[in-house]
């Protein structure tokens, strides 16, 4: 019995010893390290304990965030940043200044173009006059040919009467004689005694002032820009006045024409007072010592009396600086009798001193030159024969008639 009790005591002592060792070992495992590591470490958060695992808390070293560890090291390693210079915005490049074609060169080219496009009238007349017998039916055809070409009723009757008399006196008619006869009569009709020079010089010590008028669609603003090119080609300095404030983009269009040849444009807000802008343009021209001031006016409909009165106001305001040297009426050569109606109305508002015929190319309506001159009593001074920037030239009666008759 004593032996059994002794054995139980020995077993209890052994179990206690073993338990002490286990506890001691576990406590040793839970103690923190005696020395911190030489470099900080980034520890991940502990995983959630699973069922059946020992969830006893452990002692951890304080954690540092990624920012506390990584960013200081990165900043220490990275070289000092150099601030990039701020680039200043580039100024817009100035438009390239063009050198317009000289007047002499463009006249040669325009004569050739006129000859190609306008000789149907002259050829038709020569064909009719070359018939062996010129009866009444033939003379009626000649008259009809002239009327279709927009020569006008009165000028047509005068020309037919003179041709009748000269053909009767001439008797036999060779082609060369007929050509000479027709050329002489057409020159008489067109007129060779007009002063066709565009007046761009002032009698006073101020710039010459030219006002350009006409209805919408005749090419008025384009003609103003092309005329600036003609003047610059002749060595004149030009200021442009954009007094057409009613048509969208008219001032932009005129300014573009001016920039291409180095001419400054005076303009105002869209819908502004045209008379005020015209006045300022002349004032600026005087201040700059310019040779010529070209004023583009609104393309008003000739049926709107109020707008025509405003055109008269523009003229009166400009004349406060001095008299206008030239008032050019721009007409579309293809409009025929409607163009004559426009001419009459404009002549009642401003004193027209010269006519510019645009779109004279590609049409047999060359007779409008005769009709409009007869209607207004003022000469055709400039003609436009194309869409090119230099397709505007002084009107020459001899070259025009030569082109009408053809070779």
C-alpha positions in Angstrom: 0.0 0.0 0.0 2.8 2.4 0.9 4.5 1.5 -2.3 1.3 2.5 -4.3 1.0 5.9 -2.5 4.7 6.6 -3.2 4.2 5.8 -6.8 1.3 8.3 -7.1 3.2 11.0 -5.4 6.2 10.5 -7.8 3.8 10.7 -10.7 2.2 13.9 -9.5 5.6 15.5 -9.0 6.7 14.5 -12.5 3.5 15.9 -14.1 4.0 19.2 -12.2 7.6 19.4 -13.4 6.6 18.8 -17.0 3.9 21.5 -16.8 6.3 24.0 -15.4 8.7 23.4 -18.2 5.9 23.8 -20.8 4.8 27.1 -19.2 8.3 28.3 -18.9 8.9 27.5 -22.5 5.7 29.3 -23.6 6.6 32.4 -21.6 10.1 32.4 -23.2 8.5 32.4 -26.6 6.2 35.3 -25.7 9.0 37.6 -24.4 10.0 40.4 -26.8 13.5 40.3 -28.3 16.2 41.8 -26.1 17.4 44.2 -28.8 15.5 46.0 -31.6 16.4 45.2 -35.1 19.0 47.4 -36.8 16.5 48.5 -39.5 12.8 49.1 -39.1 10.6 46.5 -40.6 7.1 46.8 -41.9 4.8 44.3 -40.3 1.5 43.3 -41.7 -1.5 43.3 -39.4 -2.0 39.9 -37.6 -4.4 37.5 -39.2 -7.7 36.9 -37.5 -7.5 33.8 -35.2 -9.2 30.8 -36.6 -11.4 28.5 -34.5 -9.3 26.2 -32.3 -6.2 28.4 -32.4 -4.6 30.0 -29.4 -5.9 33.6 -29.3 -3.6 34.7 -26.5 -2.4 38.3 -27.2 1.2 38.8 -28.3 3.4 41.7 -27.6 4.4 43.4 -30.9 6.7 46.4 -31.6 4.9 49.6 -32.6 4.1 49.6 -36.3 5.1 52.3 -38.7 3.1 53.3 -41.8 4.3 53.0 -45.3 4.6 56.8 -45.5 6.7 56.9 -42.4 9.2 54.4 -43.8 9.2 54.7 -47.6 8.7 58.4 -48.2 11.6 59.7 -46.1 13.9 57.1 -47.7 12.7 58.0 -51.2 13.2 61.8 -50.5 16.6 61.2 -49.2 17.6 59.1 -52.3 16.0 61.3 -54.9 18.0 64.3 -56.3 16.7 67.7 -55.7 14.0 68.5 -58.2 14.7 71.4 -60.6 11.7 73.5 -61.4 11.1 73.6 -65.2 11.0 77.1 -66.7 7.5 78.2 -67.8 7.4 78.8 -71.5 5.9 82.1 -72.5 3.2 81.9 -75.2 4.4 82.6 -78.6 3.2 85.8 -80.3 1.2 85.1 -83.5 3.4 85.3 -86.6 2.9 88.5 -88.6 1.3 87.7 -92.0 3.6 87.6 -94.9 3.5 90.8 -96.9 2.7 90.1 -100.6 4.1 92.1 -103.5 1.2 92.9 -105.8 1.5 92.6 -109.6 2.4 95.9 -111.2 -0.3 97.7 -113.2 1.5 97.3 -116.5 1.9 93.5 -116.1 -1.7 93.0 -115.1 -3.0 95.0 -118.1 -1.3 92.7 -120.6 -2.8 89.6 -118.9 -6.3 91.1 -118.6 -6.3 92.2 -122.2 -5.8 88.6 -123.2 -8.5 87.4 -120.8 -10.9 90.0 -122.1 -10.3 89.0 -125.7 -11.1 85.3 -124.9 -14.4 86.1 -123.1 -15.9 89.2 -124.8 -15.5 88.7 -128.5 -18.9 87.1 -129.1 -20.5 90.5 -129.6 -18.0 91.8 -132.1 -17.9 88.5 -134.0 -21.7 88.4 -134.2 -21.8 92.0 -135.6 -19.0 91.3 -138.2 -20.8 88.2 -139.4 -24.0 90.1 -140.0 -22.3 93.0 -141.6 -20.5 90.6 -144.0 -23.7 89.4 -145.7 -23.9 90.2 -149.3 -27.3 91.9 -149.0 -28.0 94.0 -145.8 -31.8 94.0 -145.9 -34.1 95.2 -143.1 -34.1 91.8 -141.5 -30.3 91.9 -141.2 -30.3 95.3 -139.6 -32.9 94.1 -137.1 -30.6 91.2 -136.2 -27.8 93.7 -135.7 -30.0 95.8 -133.4 -31.1 92.7 -131.5 -27.4 91.6 -131.0 -26.6 95.0 -129.5 -29.6 95.0 -127.2 -28.8 91.5 -125.9 -25.3 92.7 -125.1 -26.9 95.4 -122.8 -25.7 98.4 -125.0 -29.0 100.1 -124.3 -31.9 101.3 -126.6 -30.7 104.8 -127.4 -27.0 103.9 -128.0 -28.1 100.9 -130.1 -30.3 103.1 -132.4 -27.5 105.6 -132.8 -24.9 102.9 -133.7 -27.2 101.2 -136.2 -27.9 104.5 -138.0 -24.3 105.4 -138.3 -23.4 101.9 -139.6 -26.2 102.1 -142.2 -24.8 105.4 -143.6 -21.2 104.3 -143.6 -21.9 100.9 -145.2 -24.0 102.6 -147.9 -21.2 105.0 -148.7 -18.5 102.3 -148.6 -20.2 100.1 -151.1 -18.2 97.0 -151.4 -17.1 95.7 -148.0 -14.0 93.6 -147.4 -13.5 92.0 -144.0 -10.7 94.4 -143.1 -12.8 97.4 -144.0 -15.7 96.1 -141.9 -13.5 95.5 -138.9 -12.1 99.0 -139.1 -15.5 100.5 -139.5 -17.0 98.6 -136.6 -14.0 99.4 -134.4 -14.3 103.1 -135.0 -18.0 103.2 -134.3 -17.7 101.2 -131.1 -14.9 103.4 -129.9 -17.1 106.4 -130.5 -19.9 104.7 -128.5 -17.6 103.7 -125.6 -16.0 107.1 -125.5 -12.3 108.0 -125.6 -12.5 111.5 -124.2 -13.3 110.5 -120.5 -10.8 111.0 -117.8 -10.6 107.5 -116.5 -7.8 107.9 -113.9 -8.9 107.1 -110.3 -8.4 110.3 -108.2 -6.3 109.3 -105.2 -4.5 112.6 -104.6 -5.9 115.4 -102.5 -5.5 119.1 -103.4 -4.8 119.7 -99.7 -2.0 118.3 -97.6 -4.1 115.3 -96.6 -4.6 111.7 -98.0 -6.7 111.2 -101.1 -10.1 109.8 -99.9 -12.0 107.3 -102.0 -15.4 106.0 -101.0 -16.6 102.7 -102.5 -20.4 102.2 -102.8 -22.7 99.5 -104.2 -25.4 96.9 -103.3 -24.8 93.5 -101.8 -23.3 90.9 -104.1 -21.5 93.2 -106.5 -18.1 92.5 -105.1 -17.7 95.8 -103.4 -15.5 94.8 -100.4 -13.4 92.6 -102.6 -13.0 95.5 -105.1 -11.9 97.7 -102.3 -9.2 95.2 -101.3 -8.1 94.7 -104.9 -7.9 98.5 -105.4 -5.6 98.6 -102.3 -3.3 96.1 -104.0 -3.2 98.3 -107.2 -2.3 101.4 -105.2 0.4 99.5 -103.1 1.8 98.1 -106.4 2.2 101.7 -107.5 4.1 102.7 -104.4 1.3 104.3 -102.4 0.6 103.8 -98.7 -3.0 102.9 -97.9 -5.4 103.0 -94.9 -8.6 101.0 -95.2 -11.9 102.0 -93.5 -14.3 99.1 -92.7 -17.5 101.1 -92.7 -19.6 98.1 -93.7 -20.8 97.2 -90.2 -24.1 95.5 -91.3 -22.7 92.5 -93.2 -21.3 89.7 -91.1 -17.5 89.4 -91.4 -17.2 92.3 -93.9 -14.6 94.0 -91.6 -12.6 90.7 -91.3 -12.6 90.3 -95.0 -11.3 93.8 -95.6 -8.7 93.5 -92.9 -7.4 90.3 -94.5 -7.0 92.1 -97.8 -5.1 94.9 -96.1 -2.8 92.6 -94.1 -1.7 90.9 -97.3 -0.2 94.1 -98.6 0.7 95.8 -95.3 -2.3 98.3 -95.2 -3.9 99.0 -91.8 -7.6 98.7 -91.4 -9.7 101.0 -89.1 -12.8 99.1 -87.9 -15.4 99.2 -85.2 -17.9 96.9 -83.6 -20.3 94.9 -85.7 -23.5 97.0 -86.1 -21.6 100.2 -85.2 -22.0 103.6 -86.7 -20.6 103.6 -90.3 -20.2 107.3 -90.4 -18.1 107.3 -87.2 -15.8 104.6 -88.5 -15.3 106.4 -91.9 -14.5 109.6 -90.0 -11.9 107.7 -87.8 -10.3 106.1 -90.9 -9.7 109.5 -92.5 -8.4 110.9 -89.2 -6.0 108.0 -88.8 -4.9 108.4 -92.4 -4.1 112.0 -91.8 -2.2 111.2 -88.6 -0.1 108.5 -90.3 0.6 110.6 -93.3 -0.9 107.9 -95.6 -1.3 108.6 -99.4 -4.8 107.2 -99.7 -7.8 106.2 -97.5 -10.2 103.7 -99.0 -13.6 103.5 -97.3 -15.8 100.4 -97.9 -19.4 101.2 -97.2 -22.3 98.8 -96.5 -23.9 97.0 -99.4 -27.3 98.5 -98.9 -30.3 97.6 -101.0 -31.2 100.5 -103.2 -34.9 100.1 -102.3 -34.3 101.0 -98.6 -34.6 104.8 -98.5 -33.4 105.0 -94.8 -30.2 103.1 -95.5 -29.5 105.3 -98.6 -29.9 108.4 -96.4 -27.3 106.9 -94.0 -24.9 106.5 -97.0 -25.4 110.2 -97.6 -24.5 110.8 -93.9 -21.3 108.9 -94.3 -20.3 111.1 -97.2 -21.1 114.3 -95.2 -19.2 113.2 -92.1 -16.1 112.3 -94.2 -16.2 115.6 -95.9 -15.6 117.3 -92.5 -11.9 116.4 -93.1 -12.1 117.7 -96.7 -13.7 116.9 -100.0 -14.0 113.4 -101.2 -11.7 112.8 -104.1 -13.5 109.8 -105.6 -16.8 108.0 -105.2 -16.7 104.7 -107.0 -19.9 102.7 -107.7 -19.4 99.0 -108.0 -21.7 97.2 -110.5 -22.1 93.6 -111.5 -21.7 93.5 -115.3 -24.1 90.6 -115.5 -27.1 92.4 -113.9 -28.0 94.4 -117.0 -30.8 96.9 -116.6 -31.1 96.2 -112.9 -27.6 97.5 -112.6 -28.7 100.7 -114.3 -31.5 101.1 -111.8 -29.0 100.8 -108.9 -26.7 103.3 -110.6 -29.5 105.9 -110.8 -30.5 105.6 -107.2 -26.9 105.8 -105.9 -26.3 108.8 -108.1 -29.1 110.6 -106.4 -27.6 110.1 -102.9 -23.9 110.6 -103.6 -22.0 112.2 -106.4 -20.7 109.2 -108.3 -17.4 110.0 -110.1 -16.5 106.6 -111.5 -17.7 103.1 -112.1 -16.2 99.7 -111.4 -17.6 96.9 -113.4 -17.0 93.5 -111.9 -17.6 90.0 -113.3 -17.0 91.3 -116.8 -15.3 87.9 -117.7 -17.2 85.0 -119.2 -20.1 87.1 -120.4 -21.3 88.7 -123.7 -22.8 91.7 -121.7 -19.9 94.0 -122.5 -22.4 96.6 -123.8 -23.2 97.6 -120.1 -20.1 99.8 -120.3 -21.8 102.0 -122.9 -25.2 101.9 -121.1 -24.0 102.9 -117.7 -21.8 105.6 -118.9 -24.7 107.1 -120.9 -27.0 106.8 -117.9 -24.7 108.5 -115.3 -22.5 110.6 -117.5 -19.4 109.3 -115.7 -16.7 106.9 -117.0 -16.0 103.3 -116.3 -12.6 103.5 -114.5 -11.9 99.9 -113.4 -12.9 96.5 -114.5 -12.7 93.1 -112.8 -12.2 90.1 -114.9 -11.7 87.2 -112.5 -11.4 86.0 -108.9 -7.7 86.4 -108.5 -6.3 89.1 -106.2 -4.8 91.0 -109.1 -7.7 90.7 -111.5 -8.6 94.4 -111.4 -7.2 96.9 -113.8 -7.9 100.3 -115.3 -10.4 100.3 -118.1 -9.0 101.0 -121.5 -11.5 101.7 -124.3 -9.1 100.7 -127.1 -8.2 97.4 -125.5 -11.9 96.7 -124.7 -13.1 97.3 -128.3 -10.2 95.2 -129.7 -11.4 92.4 -127.4 -15.0 92.8 -128.5 -14.1 92.5 -132.2 -11.5 89.8 -131.8 -8.8 88.9 -134.2 
